[in-house]
Amino acid sequence: TTTFRTYITRKALRTSIMSSERTHHSPRKEHGGGTSVGVNAIKPAKPPRDASSSAGKLSNSSSKNNGNDTIHGTHHHQKGETISSATLTTNATTADNRGGGGSGGDGASGAKVEQTRSHHHYSHRDVHHHHHHEKSSPNERILKSIHDLYERGPNGNQPGSVGILEIAKDPLLNVTCWKPRKKVSVLIIGNHSAGKSSFINWYIDESIQTTGVAIETRGFTYVTSGRKRESLKGDATFAFYDHLDGLERFEGIQANVFTEVSTSKEKNFPAIDFIDTPGLVDGEMEYPFDVSAAILWLADHVDLVLVFFDPIGQALCGRTMKVIEALNEKHAEKLSYYMSKADQVEKEHDRQRVLIQITQNLSGRINNSHAFKLPTIYLPNEQNSTANIPNALSEVCEDIDKAIRLTVQKNLTAMKDDCARIDRKVVEVLEEDKLKRAENVKRSMRGAALLALSWVFIFFMTFVAFVELFAFRFVGNFVRRHVMPRCNDFFAAILMGMLPSEVDEVGRSKFSAMQRWGGVRRRYVFGGALLGYILVTYVKNVVWTLNKVLTKKEQARMQAYRTYLQGLLKIRSNLYSEYFKQLHTL
C-alpha cells in the first residue's frame, strides 16, 4: 500500500504540473443512452497484499513500472470497448485505499500530493515560462478532484478508470447527472465606468482587461487561469466553454464573447472564472445584442454576482436598476453590492449622499432590504495610499472565497446524492431483474401446461384421422388382410379397435355407420379438435412470452458498480476531511 501510494503521489504530482487548466465548465446536463458499458468477466476476489480495501474486490493484476507497483484492470477501457468488472473493482480498491487514509490531507486525486520545492523563485509574470510548482489551495484541489471523479474516475487517465458520468450513462441505468464545475464563476455587473475591469486586473495582478473612461467593454469577457497566456474570440470561446450553448440563441452575441487566459496565480484566481460584462448605460447607447437578457441568462450559471456602482457616473441608471430587480427575483442570494471608486469622492458627506441615493433606489427593488449592505471600495494606488476612506476590498475577496467554499460543499453534496441515486438505480435494476426471473418461471409453467394440452389435441386429431381413414372400405380391407397379420397382438388390437366391423347385425356394411360419433360426423369432430389446438397454441404463445432479463455479465457489472461507488464515496469522505482540516488552519 505504501509503495502504491508513493506511485499515486508522484503520478498525481506529474499530472498537476503538466495538465492544462483549459478545462472549464458549468453544470451541464448529461443524458443517458450513451456508450454501452459492459462486463467481460467476473473472477474470484484476490485481496491486494497489505491493503485494507473495500469488500467484494474482484481480481486485479499487478505489474512493475519503474520500481513502483501499479494496479490496473484486466481490460483497457477505450471508446467503444467494454469495462470489465475486474477493472471496476480494481479502481474501487484504489479509491478505497485513497479514501480510507484517515488524515484528510489527500491531494487533487484523493492521494496526498507533496509540495515540490523549487530551487528557483519566479514572479507571477514568469510563470508561463516554467512549470507551476506552487502548491494549489485545498479548495482548488477538492474542486478538481470532484471534477476528475465525475469525468475520469479516481485513476485519472489510466486505462480502465471510469467516471461517475460514464456509469450514469450506462444504458441499463440512464441516470441523469449534473457535471460539477471545476471553477467558481463570478459575474461582475454595473453601470459604465464602475471599475469592473479594473477590479479583475487588480485581483489577478495583471493588466488583462482594458480600462478607461470610454466604454471599453462592449461584450462579455471570461477571464480565467491557465498555463499559457491566450485570447479566444467568438466561436472559440463557445468551444472552450461548452456550457455556453444556450447563450448562442441571443442574436449578435457570438462575435461579442471573449476569453482571456492568464497565467496569474494570485489569490484564489486558479479556482475562479471572472465574467466581465458591458457597462450598463441609458440613452441612445445600443448594444449589438440584448444585454439585459444575456446577463440574466448568465446569472443562472454562476455562483456569485458582484454589483458595482460608480459614485460619479450613472450609478442610478434605469437599465442597471431593471437588471438588478430582475436578478433579485431569482438570484437574490448570489448578489453582493459595492460602491466602487470611493476614493474619487473627496468629501465624506458627498459619499454619504451617494450611498443614500443608491440605497433608496434599491430598497424597493431587492429582497431582504433590511439586511442590505453597500460597502465602499477602491483600488489602492499611490494617490490614495493616505486617504482616510473605508475600503471594503477585503470583503469582496471574502465574498469570492465564500462562494468557493460554498461551491466545494455543494459539489461534495452533489457527488454523494448522485452516487446514491446511481446506487438506488442499480438496486432497482437488480430487483426488477429478480422479479422478472420469478415471473418467467410462472409463465414457463403455464406455457408448459398449455403445451401439454396442445399435444393432447394433436394425439386426438391423429386418432380421429386414422379412424376416418380406416372407414374407407378398401383401406380397412387392406389393413385387415395385409397389415394386421404382420403386427404383434398389441398393435393388432389397437388397429382392430380403429377398424369398423364389416357387417352389422342385419348384415349391412358398417362403414357408413362409423362415419358418425354420437350423431356427429367424425370430420366435424376433427375440425373442432383442430380449432381447439389452434386456440390453445395461441394462448400458449401469449402466456409463454418471457421477460428480458440481465445476462450474467450485466449482473456482474451492476454489482461491480455498487462496489466502485462505495470506493468513490470513501474518497468523498476523505475530501471532506481535507476541507475541514483547512478550516482549522484559517
SULGICOR-V388136 format. One record per helix or strand of 2 or more residues. SS is the DSSP state (H for helix, E for strand). FROM is the first residue (numbers start at 1). TO is the last residue. Records with the same first field share a line. If there is no record, write none. Layout:
# SULGICOR-V388136
SS: FROM-TO / FROM-TO
This chain:
# SULGICOR-V388136
H: 2-18 / 85-99 / 124-129 / 138-151 / 164-168 / 196-204 / 235-240 / 242-249 / 254-256 / 269-271 / 291-299 / 318-334 / 342-344 / 348-363 / 369-371 / 393-470 / 473-486 / 489-498 / 513-515 / 522-543 / 552-584
E: 28-30 / 61-65 / 68-72 / 177-179 / 184-191 / 220-225 / 230-233 / 257-262 / 272-276 / 304-310 / 335-340 / 375-376 / 516-517 / 520-521
